[in-house]
Amino acid sequence: MSYSRIAGTGSDLPERIVTNTELESRIDTSDAWIVSRTGIEARHVAAEDETTSDLARRAAERAMESAGVTADDIDLIIVATTTPDMVFPSTACILQAKLGVKQGAAFDIQAVCTGFIYALATADKLVASGAHRCALVVGAEVFSRLLDWNDRRTCVLFGDGAGAVVIQQSDEPGIYSSHLHADGSHGHILQVTGGIAEGKVRGNPYLEMDGQAVFKLAVRVLGECAKEALAHNGFDASVLDWLIPHQANMRIIKATADRVGLPMDKVVTTVARHGNTSAASVPLALDTAVRDGRIAAGQHVMLQGVGGGMTWGSILLRW
Ligand code: ACO
């Protein structure tokens, strides 16, 4: 039986940092409210001319460097994003050209904040089966462009960034299993309805959210899909060295850790400094914990996402 394994990680954040204090000066909010409700202290926001593929390119180059691979080795690129550079070509194809990759397949996946989990699960199947040898999987977003910066209920929550991994075939796990879910009947609790039609945006171009409904669903499904992944592999929570959940909100993360039965010192969190970077949040947190030495060879790591759709999922792996 063959598996895939993560061979390298990378990430990128725009230079500009927007603190809660800066937001206090622009809208009717406070650092105390944002920190107590979400744990977010600051977020990075892309420059006007900076695109999702720019962030993705820098994260991808760092992941390729840490995996010791070049553009000639990559034969599959999957980009998870809700904020593509344009309607088409896909951001994955744009990234392929920027990296100078000439071979293989490239496509985007859209599962909002679960996008990276969907993308890595897909790449795992394609690499473990032998259909592809070396995949670049990227979560990249400029979510700041979907926000009404006068709407205090949503604009304080999100940030921009990108994270990437390189995966390759392996005789041993690597990725043990992935568990993907969706329930489209909850689509309305987190949405951007705007689309392009007849040269105009039809619908609302900005993010709309029922915060409390999202909160309740996120805590329930993250707990469920963590237990599902553990049970599927005959493990219990004690096997986990690290949980890396989607970084939406510190209260959701703590409630999830509680449901899984893990102490917070086994949970990687970056939400305080990054805000919610949607599809980029999990690979950004993973890269942070790999580079600061927390994640070590042989450890068991669970990655988890939840987002618009609603979609959710988990991936269990050995580092
Ligand atoms: N600053 C100050 N006051 C605010 C702000 C703000 N930024 N935002 C809302 N308020 C006010 C509201 O207007 C309301 O005032 P009112 O009572 O006078 O009307 C009051 O605070 C309470 O509002 P609620 O929406 O009830 O606040 P709640 O305690 O539910 O917290 C929050 C809101 C933080 C959004 C919470 O519901 C939450 O964390 N939900 C999860 C949503 C999430 O994380 N989404 C991310 C995207 S989804 C994903 O990634 C899975």
Boltz pocket constraint, residues with backbone or C-beta under 6 A from the ligand:
constraints:
  - pocket:
      binder: B
      contacts: [[A, 28], [A, 29], [A, 30], [A, 33], [A, 34], [A, 37], [A, 38], [A, 113], [A, 152], [A, 153], [A, 154], [A, 156], [A, 157], [A, 190], [A, 209], [A, 210], [A, 211], [A, 212], [A, 214], [A, 215], [A, 218], [A, 246], [A, 248], [A, 249], [A, 276], [A, 306], [A, 307], [A, 308]]
      max_distance: 6.0
